[in-house]
Amino acid sequence: MPWQQHQTDTPNPYIVWLSEVMLQQTQVTTVLPYFARFMDTFPTVQDLAAAEWDLVAEHWAGLGYYARARNLHKGAKQLVEVIDETGEFPQTLAGWEAISGVGPSTAGAIMAMGLHRYGVICDGNVKRVLTRWAAIDGDITKSATTKELWALAERLTPMENSGLFAQAMMDMGATLCTRSKPACLLCPLQEDCLAHAEGRETDYPVKAKKQPKPSKFSDALLIESIDGDILWLQRTDNGIWGGLWSLPLQFVEKVDGKANGKTATKKSGSNEDKPSGDVRSNEKVYEAEFTTAEQIINEWLIENDLVATSTSRTLLDDDPIKHSLTHFHWYLTPRKLTVDTAKITELNNKLAAADVAFKWLDEQKARDSLGLPRAMEKIIER
């Protein structure tokens, strides 16, 4: 892998830090092209720290878990301050853990592979190897099990060449000791692996059954000018898609049919996994989840008799776009509204007065120049 520094005579902590942040919750095959783009544009931590957020967001868009990108940009600025003060990257575990978005495992990886010092890694791949090897039957999501795994990882990690050991453990988890089809016959640990001896490899790691994800429903408004430009809003730093650009959203209350002879209401955030049929005439805007910009837009729509209804809006597709996030499924229905210049000027003034970041761009220019979350790309593609 391009970021592997454990065998390099002069390792680069920046490369290890960048890759470790990208690899959190994300597969290697997904990360590879993003890592290459980042290194082309931001070859040093100073380049990343000096970059405008919009450029960083554009390079991250589509990789998901966007808080990582915000922490990465903030962390780059923190690292530059450390380098300016000391002349080098942090040299201790505590120094790295003080950087935004860096936890114990990431800090251990940087110490072991980016600085050739002692460092312990206990990421998802390593945890899977250890729980099977030692037949640890505690729920892996519980803090007691986490402590047990960290203690085991610390006991096994050698003081010398801990980077080689860490890389071997991560590679083994990624390629041999996989989640559903472990290649035990090729594994160097098979002879003393307790899970393998019991024939229960896939029973580990133990994890409590997940509750069904709730579902949210919203309209994605394509508010279009006569010239074909569309309104894009920059999301606030806190919350979903922080710092990225999206269409204005209207969360709606869904009515999903009959229950015990009465109409059953499903608000945005219900546990219904899939909308059941076309109930557009029964929708209403769910204002509780509006951002400031979306609240302004909703009021502007009402003032100008542009309120979204089943007859006054153009439905681009009867089937909503499903976009799954960590904690819920999101069903997005694209809605297109073409608005005259006078009304657009009025809206622009309202948004500017509220200090909202917004742009009018056609779909192709938005794709080329803005950091768009994957859900917005799905809407454009459709």
DOMARLUM-791377 format. One record per residue (C-alpha): residue number from 1; x, y, z. Coordinates in Angstrom, 3 decimals, padded with zeros to 6 digits, always signed. Example, Ala and Ser with C-alpha at 12.3 -4.5 7.8 and 13.67 -1.06 7.14 Angstrom:
// residues 2
(1; (+012.300; -004.500; +007.800))
(2; (+013.670; -001.060; +007.140))
This chain:
// residues 382
(1; (+000.000; +000.000; +000.000))
(2; (+001.300; +003.514; -000.761))
(3; (+001.028; +004.570; +002.877))
(4; (+002.923; +001.674; +004.416))
(5; (+005.959; +003.211; +006.101))
(6; (+006.959; +000.451; +008.512))
(7; (+009.851; -000.749; +006.328))
(8; (+011.042; +002.711; +005.294))
(9; (+014.320; +004.023; +006.700))
(10; (+012.903; +007.538; +006.994))
(11; (+009.156; +007.118; +007.568))
(12; (+006.761; +010.002; +007.034))
(13; (+004.301; +010.401; +009.934))
(14; (+002.073; +012.602; +007.762))
(15; (+001.419; +009.746; +005.331))
(16; (+000.586; +007.306; +008.130))
(17; (-001.670; +009.819; +009.907))
(18; (-003.554; +010.681; +006.710))
(19; (-004.087; +007.042; +005.744))
(20; (-005.123; +005.953; +009.236))
(21; (-007.812; +008.648; +009.398))
(22; (-009.106; +007.679; +005.951))
(23; (-009.146; +003.982; +006.831))
(24; (-011.366; +004.490; +009.877))
(25; (-014.661; +002.719; +009.052))
(26; (-013.639; +002.506; +005.371))
(27; (-012.240; -000.285; +003.198))
(28; (-008.790; -000.100; +001.618))
(29; (-010.120; -000.312; -001.948))
(30; (-012.324; +002.707; -001.312))
(31; (-009.535; +004.723; +000.299))
(32; (-006.848; +004.187; -002.373))
(33; (-008.047; +006.769; -004.960))
(34; (-008.890; +009.325; -002.260))
(35; (-005.463; +008.936; -000.683))
(36; (-003.807; +009.440; -004.085))
(37; (-005.827; +012.613; -004.719))
(38; (-004.996; +014.015; -001.293))
(39; (-001.288; +013.351; -001.720))
(40; (-001.295; +014.973; -005.163))
(41; (-002.980; +018.131; -003.877))
(42; (-001.690; +018.191; -000.287))
(43; (+001.749; +016.491; -000.383))
(44; (+002.725; +017.891; +003.029))
(45; (+000.900; +018.649; +006.238))
(46; (+001.668; +022.326; +005.636))
(47; (-000.181; +022.161; +002.309))
(48; (-003.205; +020.593; +003.981))
(49; (-003.214; +023.104; +006.825))
(50; (-003.015; +026.057; +004.429))
(51; (-005.800; +024.792; +002.148))
(52; (-009.281; +026.295; +002.145))
(53; (-011.903; +024.048; +003.707))
(54; (-013.921; +023.914; +000.468))
(55; (-010.970; +022.331; -001.331))
(56; (-010.475; +019.768; +001.431))
(57; (-014.204; +018.973; +001.444))
(58; (-014.199; +018.568; -002.336))
(59; (-011.378; +016.016; -002.099))
(60; (-013.122; +014.125; +000.707))
(61; (-016.641; +014.140; -000.780))
(62; (-017.988; +010.622; -001.180))
(63; (-015.710; +009.019; +001.416))
(64; (-018.304; +009.396; +004.175))
(65; (-018.032; +010.004; +007.916))
(66; (-017.373; +013.663; +007.194))
(67; (-016.389; +014.565; +010.747))
(68; (-013.108; +012.849; +009.878))
(69; (-012.428; +015.444; +007.185))
(70; (-013.121; +018.329; +009.555))
(71; (-010.847; +016.786; +012.179))
(72; (-008.194; +016.124; +009.537))
(73; (-008.140; +019.771; +008.467))
(74; (-008.131; +020.983; +012.074))
(75; (-005.488; +018.405; +012.971))
(76; (-003.233; +019.575; +010.144))
(77; (-003.293; +023.092; +011.566))
(78; (-002.478; +021.720; +015.025))
(79; (+000.413; +019.662; +013.661))
(80; (+001.883; +022.663; +011.861))
(81; (+001.804; +024.586; +015.147))
(82; (+003.676; +021.727; +016.850))
(83; (+006.235; +021.547; +014.024))
(84; (+006.748; +025.317; +014.060))
(85; (+007.351; +025.185; +017.813))
(86; (+009.469; +022.013; +018.099))
(87; (+010.784; +021.434; +014.588))
(88; (+009.179; +017.993; +014.289))
(89; (+005.950; +016.000; +014.441))
(90; (+004.750; +014.911; +017.895))
(91; (+007.074; +012.236; +019.261))
(92; (+004.877; +010.728; +021.983))
(93; (+001.580; +008.883; +022.155))
(94; (+000.083; +011.676; +024.245))
(95; (+001.257; +014.233; +021.713))
(96; (-000.600; +012.473; +018.906))
(97; (-003.721; +011.867; +020.979))
(98; (-003.890; +015.647; +021.503))
(99; (-004.502; +016.062; +017.750))
(100; (-008.156; +016.294; +016.679))
(101; (-009.617; +012.982; +015.548))
(102; (-006.676; +010.868; +016.745))
(103; (-007.566; +008.102; +019.191))
(104; (-005.372; +005.476; +020.875))
(105; (-005.236; +003.068; +017.911))
(106; (-004.472; +005.770; +015.342))
(107; (-001.836; +007.247; +017.647))
(108; (-000.326; +003.793; +018.126))
(109; (-000.185; +003.243; +014.370))
(110; (+001.612; +006.544; +013.842))
(111; (+004.102; +005.811; +016.607))
(112; (+004.817; +002.296; +015.333))
(113; (+004.754; +002.827; +011.573))
(114; (+005.315; +006.548; +011.172))
(115; (+008.071; +007.042; +013.748))
(116; (+009.516; +003.518; +014.208))
(117; (+008.783; +003.683; +017.935))
(118; (+006.789; +001.422; +020.211))
(119; (+003.116; +001.646; +019.426))
(120; (+000.114; -000.629; +019.911))
(121; (-002.739; -000.950; +017.433))
(122; (-006.141; -002.392; +018.247))
(123; (-008.386; -001.493; +015.305))
(124; (-011.283; -003.528; +013.932))
(125; (-009.104; -005.984; +012.030))
(126; (-006.815; -006.582; +014.992))
(127; (-009.772; -007.029; +017.344))
(128; (-011.226; -009.700; +015.073))
(129; (-007.928; -011.629; +015.027))
(130; (-007.519; -011.404; +018.794))
(131; (-011.090; -012.360; +019.705))
(132; (-010.801; -015.504; +017.567))
(133; (-007.286; -016.402; +018.638))
(134; (-008.143; -016.093; +022.350))
(135; (-011.865; -016.997; +022.036))
(136; (-012.895; -013.798; +023.813))
(137; (-016.659; -014.093; +024.119))
(138; (-017.473; -010.678; +025.561))
(139; (-019.539; -008.244; +023.493))
(140; (-016.971; -006.337; +021.437))
(141; (-019.021; -003.148; +021.722))
(142; (-018.711; -003.130; +025.524))
(143; (-015.965; -001.204; +027.297))
(144; (-014.913; -004.214; +029.396))
(145; (-014.188; -006.238; +026.249))
(146; (-012.358; -003.305; +024.701))
(147; (-010.101; -003.069; +027.767))
(148; (-009.435; -006.813; +027.618))
(149; (-008.486; -006.610; +023.942))
(150; (-006.202; -003.633; +024.483))
(151; (-004.460; -005.414; +027.345))
(152; (-003.928; -008.463; +025.125))
(153; (-002.646; -006.333; +022.232))
(154; (-000.195; -004.565; +024.542))
(155; (+001.053; -007.873; +025.928))
(156; (+001.645; -009.322; +022.457))
(157; (+003.200; -006.282; +020.766))
(158; (+007.033; -006.476; +020.797))
(159; (+009.057; -003.503; +021.964))
(160; (+011.231; -003.751; +018.847))
(161; (+009.745; -003.576; +015.348))
(162; (+006.244; -002.957; +016.655))
(163; (+005.437; -001.390; +013.285))
(164; (+006.106; -004.671; +011.488))
(165; (+003.970; -006.526; +014.013))
(166; (+001.142; -004.002; +013.750))
(167; (+001.126; -004.110; +009.957))
(168; (+001.161; -007.919; +009.993))
(169; (-001.803; -008.051; +012.373))
(170; (-003.814; -005.559; +010.323))
(171; (-002.996; -007.348; +007.065))
(172; (-003.936; -010.696; +008.571))
(173; (-007.303; -009.345; +009.668))
(174; (-007.937; -007.739; +006.297))
(175; (-006.902; -010.663; +004.083))
(176; (-007.029; -013.943; +006.052))
(177; (-009.058; -013.549; +009.228))
(178; (-011.943; -011.913; +007.397))
(179; (-015.399; -011.384; +008.819))
(180; (-017.400; -014.086; +007.034))
(181; (-014.951; -016.399; +005.232))
(182; (-011.696; -016.684; +007.195))
(183; (-008.894; -018.486; +005.330))
(184; (-007.804; -020.536; +008.332))
(185; (-005.691; -022.998; +006.337))
(186; (-003.412; -020.123; +005.297))
(187; (-003.315; -018.435; +008.689))
(188; (-000.032; -018.605; +010.647))
(189; (-002.014; -018.594; +013.910))
(190; (-004.228; -021.584; +013.139))
(191; (-002.345; -024.035; +015.378))
(192; (-003.081; -022.152; +018.597))
(193; (-006.259; -020.288; +017.598))
(194; (-008.979; -021.287; +020.064))
(195; (-011.870; -020.346; +017.773))
(196; (-010.387; -022.499; +014.999))
(197; (-009.884; -025.407; +017.397))
(198; (-013.572; -025.193; +018.301))
(199; (-014.669; -024.743; +014.691))
(200; (-016.392; -021.499; +015.712))
(201; (-014.377; -018.893; +013.819))
(202; (-017.362; -016.899; +012.570))
(203; (-018.925; -016.799; +016.055))
(204; (-016.276; -014.216; +016.919))
(205; (-016.158; -011.360; +017.538))
(206; (-019.338; -011.414; +019.626))
(207; (-021.536; -008.407; +019.041))
(208; (-025.040; -007.673; +020.288))
(209; (-027.690; -007.732; +017.589))
(210; (-028.197; -004.291; +016.135))
(211; (-031.536; -002.578; +016.434))
(212; (-033.150; -001.756; +013.081))
(213; (-032.101; +001.620; +011.776))
(214; (-034.823; +004.268; +011.830))
(215; (-035.822; +005.917; +008.566))
(216; (-036.144; +009.573; +007.678))
(217; (-037.878; +011.051; +004.674))
(218; (-037.272; +014.364; +002.982))
(219; (-037.652; +016.267; -000.236))
(220; (-034.464; +017.481; -001.887))
(221; (-035.421; +020.768; -003.531))
(222; (-033.893; +021.578; -006.896))
(223; (-034.719; +025.292; -006.890))
(224; (-033.762; +026.262; -010.420))
(225; (-033.326; +029.631; -012.097))
(226; (-034.525; +030.344; -015.605))
(227; (-030.879; +030.002; -016.701))
(228; (-030.704; +026.452; -015.330))
(229; (-028.632; +027.152; -012.221))
(230; (-029.602; +025.354; -009.004))
(231; (-029.387; +026.573; -005.411))
(232; (-026.752; +024.835; -003.262))
(233; (-026.303; +025.390; +000.474))
(234; (-023.169; +024.800; +002.503))
(235; (-024.015; +022.708; +005.548))
(236; (-022.994; +024.015; +008.943))
(237; (-019.930; +022.405; +010.539))
(238; (-021.959; +020.561; +013.147))
(239; (-024.364; +017.864; +012.035))
(240; (-024.642; +015.655; +008.984))
(241; (-022.393; +016.543; +006.028))
(242; (-020.773; +019.358; +007.962))
(243; (-019.023; +021.809; +005.640))
(244; (-020.220; +020.094; +002.451))
(245; (-022.770; +021.376; -000.045))
(246; (-026.276; +020.062; -000.549))
(247; (-029.643; +020.904; -001.992))
(248; (-032.132; +022.462; +000.436))
(249; (-033.989; +019.700; +002.286))
(250; (-037.544; +019.534; +003.564))
(251; (-038.145; +016.825; +006.145))
(252; (-041.682; +015.507; +005.906))
(253; (-044.197; +013.629; +007.987))
(254; (-045.284; +010.422; +006.291))
(255; (-048.683; +008.757; +006.496))
(256; (-048.224; +005.040; +005.877))
(257; (-051.708; +003.593; +005.703))
(258; (-054.039; +002.087; +008.278))
(259; (-053.352; +000.741; +011.735))
(260; (-056.221; -000.645; +013.864))
(261; (-058.692; +001.143; +011.644))
(262; (-056.971; +004.492; +012.085))
(263; (-054.470; +006.378; +009.999))
(264; (-050.928; +005.507; +011.078))
(265; (-048.515; +008.418; +011.109))
(266; (-044.771; +007.956; +010.591))
(267; (-042.692; +011.007; +011.339))
(268; (-039.241; +011.538; +009.940))
(269; (-037.109; +009.274; +012.106))
(270; (-039.536; +006.343; +012.359))
(271; (-038.436; +002.710; +012.262))
(272; (-040.198; +002.084; +008.959))
(273; (-037.453; +000.836; +006.643))
(274; (-039.207; +001.503; +003.350))
(275; (-042.007; +003.906; +002.422))
(276; (-045.178; +002.049; +001.512))
(277; (-046.678; +003.547; -001.600))
(278; (-047.415; +007.051; -002.806))
(279; (-048.846; +009.141; +000.020))
(280; (-047.731; +012.533; -001.277))
(281; (-051.075; +014.210; -000.622))
(282; (-050.743; +013.419; +003.090))
(283; (-047.314; +014.960; +003.594))
(284; (-046.505; +018.031; +005.556))
(285; (-043.224; +019.774; +006.167))
(286; (-041.457; +018.609; +009.316))
(287; (-039.917; +021.874; +010.446))
(288; (-038.191; +020.606; +013.582))
(289; (-035.159; +019.430; +011.615))
(290; (-034.649; +022.489; +009.409))
(291; (-031.344; +024.305; +009.343))
(292; (-031.501; +028.093; +009.490))
(293; (-031.113; +028.293; +005.710))
(294; (-033.847; +025.721; +005.110))
(295; (-036.176; +027.550; +007.489))
(296; (-035.626; +030.748; +005.487))
(297; (-036.302; +028.885; +002.248))
(298; (-039.458; +027.278; +003.634))
(299; (-040.830; +030.662; +004.706))
(300; (-039.916; +032.115; +001.301))
(301; (-041.764; +029.275; -000.446))
(302; (-044.864; +029.959; +001.651))
(303; (-044.717; +033.724; +001.064))
(304; (-044.516; +033.196; -002.693))
(305; (-047.167; +030.464; -002.881))
(306; (-044.498; +027.955; -003.857))
(307; (-045.319; +025.549; -001.053))
(308; (-044.517; +022.019; -002.088))
(309; (-047.687; +020.024; -002.762))
(310; (-048.438; +017.023; -004.910))
(311; (-049.895; +019.249; -007.644))
(312; (-047.578; +022.268; -007.616))
(313; (-044.297; +020.330; -007.609))
(314; (-042.768; +018.198; -010.303))
(315; (-041.973; +014.709; -009.071))
(316; (-038.769; +013.620; -010.763))
(317; (-039.102; +009.994; -009.694))
(318; (-041.804; +008.143; -007.771))
(319; (-039.196; +005.995; -006.039))
(320; (-037.178; +007.929; -003.421))
(321; (-033.413; +007.620; -003.376))
(322; (-032.304; +005.554; -000.386))
(323; (-029.123; +006.713; +001.306))
(324; (-027.947; +004.798; +004.379))
(325; (-025.995; +006.588; +007.081))
(326; (-024.529; +005.247; +010.310))
(327; (-027.641; +005.705; +012.421))
(328; (-030.546; +005.831; +009.953))
(329; (-031.767; +005.277; +006.414))
(330; (-032.610; +008.438; +004.512))
(331; (-035.184; +008.491; +001.711))
(332; (-034.742; +011.534; -000.526))
(333; (-037.307; +012.534; -003.131))
(334; (-036.007; +015.094; -005.675))
(335; (-038.418; +018.011; -006.271))
(336; (-037.856; +020.613; -008.948))
(337; (-039.063; +024.211; -008.795))
(338; (-038.248; +026.727; -011.528))
(339; (-038.341; +030.273; -010.142))
(340; (-038.192; +033.673; -011.850))
(341; (-035.356; +036.155; -011.366))
(342; (-037.244; +038.507; -009.038))
(343; (-038.064; +035.753; -006.564))
(344; (-034.486; +034.454; -006.700))
(345; (-033.152; +037.933; -005.912))
(346; (-035.505; +038.109; -002.944))
(347; (-034.296; +034.725; -001.677))
(348; (-030.643; +035.657; -002.190))
(349; (-031.110; +038.763; -000.059))
(350; (-032.726; +036.755; +002.736))
(351; (-029.965; +034.145; +002.738))
(352; (-027.192; +036.748; +002.585))
(353; (-028.741; +038.683; +005.490))
(354; (-028.597; +035.497; +007.579))
(355; (-024.947; +034.940; +006.611))
(356; (-025.782; +031.685; +004.816))
(357; (-023.181; +030.253; +002.425))
(358; (-024.914; +029.476; -000.878))
(359; (-024.189; +029.230; -004.591))
(360; (-026.167; +028.972; -007.823))
(361; (-024.550; +026.414; -010.118))
(362; (-025.776; +023.934; -012.683))
(363; (-025.393; +020.260; -011.858))
(364; (-022.123; +019.736; -013.722))
(365; (-020.412; +022.794; -012.237))
(366; (-021.589; +021.784; -008.777))
(367; (-020.154; +018.316; -009.247))
(368; (-016.837; +019.740; -010.506))
(369; (-016.323; +022.508; -007.959))
(370; (-018.201; +021.682; -004.747))
(371; (-017.733; +019.057; -002.091))
(372; (-020.967; +017.094; -002.486))
(373; (-022.031; +014.204; -000.248))
(374; (-022.753; +010.946; -002.013))
(375; (-026.511; +011.396; -001.553))
(376; (-026.427; +014.589; -003.634))
(377; (-024.390; +012.836; -006.325))
(378; (-027.072; +010.143; -006.449))
(379; (-029.708; +012.803; -007.102))
(380; (-027.640; +014.397; -009.864))
(381; (-026.958; +011.020; -011.449))
(382; (-030.657; +010.237; -011.499))
